[in-house]
Amino acid sequence: MEFSLDPVTVDVLLGDDDVRELAAVCAEWAGHRGLRLHLSDDLTGWADHMRAAGAHDGLNPTFDPDCHPIAVGEGMHLLVRDESREVVACTAARLFRTRDFAALIPSLALWFDPLPDGMRGPLEAALPATVPLLSGRVGHMGGLWVDPRFRGSGLSMMLARLTRGVTLDRFDANWDTWISFGKIARNPALRAAYGAADTTLCVDGFFPPRNRHEQVYLNYATREQVLDAVREGAATLRDSLLHNTALRP
């Protein structure tokens, strides 16, 4: 089911005060630009859109119900629609219940469950011993896409912060994670758009989901770090509204 995020539904759908504040200011910021925010509990809609969308790096199988059994209530996506109801940006998230989230990387279970025919594991991972045990209810976000016409408008920052907050809230997650590739992980502006998190290289070699060599980074954060990013995002958007300034990226 898809819900419009507005002052009424925000209070119904979200429980944490900081996350509700961010969602409200995101809806206001988007509305000033003729855009509307929506929340959907069905990842099939995200996957269908990404298959049809142009100018992206491919569909992330982690959030594709055709590649994973995703339980009801454990997946969602945020989308931004323009005045003609066309989707101009979206992102996805899901919950993993796991004793060790990092173990999903070498097994490739983070991307496929079960593995497709012809794809073999384990993946040679490069996670350092300093990564804490990411266990319990682990939120995982990804699948961020922005229509080329709207890139550089601030939608990436807005959606990244909001997705992190909503994932924490709706899934009651005790960890927040996402995967990024080298061009994002090594770009300070793009990293800053997501807000507070720890980042570490987890794969440096052949990466079966893309069938090529990749440098893959794991980003992880505590609940406190997520809420810091949520509050900072709300303040940045409020300032943008107050002074009518642009956001990047």
C-alpha positions in Angstrom: 0.0 0.0 0.0 1.2 3.5 -0.8 0.7 6.5 1.5 1.2 10.1 0.9 3.5 11.7 3.5 1.8 14.8 4.7 1.3 16.4 8.2 -1.6 14.0 9.0 -0.1 10.7 7.8 3.4 11.5 9.3 1.9 11.4 12.7 0.1 8.1 12.0 2.9 6.3 10.2 5.9 7.3 12.3 6.5 7.1 16.0 9.8 8.8 16.8 9.5 12.6 17.3 12.8 13.4 15.5 11.8 11.2 12.5 8.4 12.7 12.3 10.0 16.2 12.3 12.3 15.3 9.5 9.4 13.7 7.5 7.3 16.8 8.0 10.0 19.2 6.8 10.9 16.9 3.9 7.3 17.0 2.8 7.2 20.8 3.1 10.5 21.2 1.2 9.3 18.9 -1.6 5.9 20.7 -1.7 7.6 24.0 -2.4 9.1 22.4 -5.5 5.9 20.9 -6.8 6.8 17.4 -5.5 5.1 15.0 -3.2 6.6 12.3 -0.9 5.1 8.8 -0.7 5.8 5.7 1.4 5.0 2.2 0.2 5.3 -1.1 2.0 5.6 -3.0 -1.2 9.1 -3.3 -2.7 7.7 -4.7 -5.9 6.8 -1.2 -7.0 10.3 0.0 -6.4 11.7 -3.0 -8.4 9.3 -2.4 -11.3 10.2 1.3 -11.5 13.9 0.6 -11.4 13.6 -1.9 -14.2 11.9 0.7 -16.4 14.0 3.7 -15.3 17.0 4.9 -17.4 20.3 6.4 -16.3 21.0 4.2 -13.3 23.6 1.5 -12.4 21.2 -1.4 -12.4 18.7 -2.8 -10.0 20.0 -3.8 -6.6 18.9 -7.4 -6.0 18.9 -6.9 -2.2 15.6 -5.1 -2.5 14.1 -7.1 -5.4 11.4 -9.5 -4.2 12.3 -11.8 -7.2 15.7 -12.3 -5.6 14.8 -12.4 -1.9 11.9 -13.7 0.2 11.0 -10.4 1.9 8.5 -10.8 4.7 5.4 -8.6 4.9 6.3 -5.6 7.0 10.0 -6.0 6.5 10.4 -3.9 3.3 9.5 -0.5 2.1 10.4 2.2 -0.3 10.1 6.0 -0.4 9.2 7.7 -3.7 8.9 11.3 -4.9 6.3 12.2 -7.5 5.9 15.3 -9.5 2.7 17.1 -10.3 1.9 14.6 -13.1 2.5 11.7 -10.5 5.6 10.6 -12.4 8.2 9.1 -10.1 11.3 11.4 -10.1 13.2 9.8 -7.2 13.1 6.8 -5.0 15.0 4.7 -2.5 14.4 1.3 -0.8 15.0 -0.3 2.6 14.4 -3.6 4.4 15.0 -5.4 7.7 17.4 -8.2 8.2 17.0 -10.4 11.3 20.5 -11.8 11.8 23.1 -13.0 14.3 25.8 -11.5 12.1 25.0 -9.1 9.3 28.6 -9.0 8.1 28.4 -12.8 7.3 25.8 -12.0 4.6 28.6 -10.4 2.5 30.9 -13.3 1.8 28.0 -15.7 1.4 26.4 -13.2 -1.1 23.1 -13.7 0.9 23.0 -9.9 1.2 22.2 -9.7 -2.5 20.6 -13.1 -3.4 18.7 -15.8 -1.5 19.1 -18.3 -2.9 22.0 -17.7 -5.2 21.1 -17.7 -8.9 22.2 -20.7 -11.0 25.8 -20.3 -12.0 26.7 -17.8 -9.3 29.1 -19.2 -6.7 30.2 -18.1 -3.3 31.9 -17.5 -1.0 32.9 -13.9 -1.9 36.4 -12.9 -0.8 35.6 -10.2 1.7 38.0 -7.7 3.2 36.2 -6.6 6.4 38.5 -5.6 9.2 38.2 -7.1 12.7 37.3 -3.6 14.0 33.8 -3.8 12.6 31.4 -4.5 15.5 29.0 -7.4 15.6 26.0 -6.1 13.6 23.3 -8.4 15.0 19.6 -8.4 15.8 17.3 -6.1 13.8 19.5 -4.6 11.2 18.0 -2.0 8.8 19.5 -1.9 5.3 18.9 0.9 2.8 19.8 1.3 -0.9 18.4 1.6 -4.3 18.6 5.4 -4.3 17.7 6.8 -7.8 17.1 10.4 -8.9 15.8 11.3 -12.3 18.7 13.1 -14.2 16.5 16.3 -14.4 16.6 16.5 -10.6 20.1 15.6 -9.8 22.0 18.2 -7.8 18.7 19.5 -6.4 19.1 18.1 -2.9 16.8 15.1 -3.4 19.6 12.6 -2.7 20.4 14.1 0.7 16.7 14.5 1.6 15.8 10.9 0.7 19.0 9.3 2.2 18.4 11.0 5.6 14.6 10.3 5.5 15.1 6.7 4.5 17.5 6.1 7.4 15.1 7.6 9.9 12.0 5.8 8.6 13.9 2.5 8.5 14.9 3.0 12.1 11.4 3.9 13.1 9.2 1.5 11.2 11.5 -1.6 11.6 12.6 -0.8 15.2 16.2 -1.4 13.9 19.1 -1.3 16.3 21.6 -1.0 13.4 21.5 1.0 10.2 23.5 -0.2 7.1 24.0 0.4 3.4 26.5 -0.6 0.7 28.3 1.9 -1.5 30.7 1.6 -4.3 34.0 3.4 -4.6 32.8 6.5 -6.6 30.4 7.3 -3.8 32.4 6.2 -0.8 35.4 8.2 -1.9 33.4 11.4 -2.7 33.2 13.5 0.5 30.0 15.4 -0.7 28.1 12.2 -1.5 29.2 10.6 1.8 28.1 13.7 3.7 24.7 13.6 2.1 23.9 10.3 4.0 25.0 11.7 7.4 26.8 10.1 10.3 28.1 6.5 9.8 31.2 4.4 9.9 32.5 3.3 6.5 34.9 0.4 5.7 36.0 -1.5 2.6 34.4 -4.9 2.5 35.2 -6.2 -1.0 38.1 -5.4 -3.2 38.0 -7.8 -6.1 35.6 -9.7 -8.3 32.1 -8.9 -7.4 29.6 -11.5 -8.8 26.4 -9.3 -8.6 28.0 -7.0 -11.1 30.2 -9.6 -12.8 33.3 -7.3 -12.5 36.0 -6.1 -10.2 34.6 -3.6 -7.6 35.6 -1.8 -4.5 32.6 -2.2 -2.2 32.1 -0.4 1.1 30.0 -1.3 4.1 28.5 1.7 5.9 27.0 1.1 9.4 25.6 3.2 12.2 24.1 3.0 15.6 20.6 4.3 16.4 22.3 7.3 18.0 24.2 8.1 14.8 21.0 7.7 12.7 19.1 10.1 14.9 22.1 12.6 14.7 21.8 12.4 10.9 18.0 12.8 11.1 18.2 15.9 13.3 21.0 17.4 11.2 19.0 16.8 8.0 15.9 18.5 9.5 17.9 21.5 10.5 19.5 21.8 7.0 16.2 21.5 5.3 14.6 24.1 7.6 17.4 26.5 6.9 17.0 25.9 3.1 13.3 26.7 3.4 13.9 29.8 5.6 16.5 31.3 3.4 15.3 29.8 0.0 18.8 28.3 -0.6 19.7 25.3 -2.7 20.9 21.9 -1.4 23.6 19.7 -2.6 23.9 17.0 -3.9 
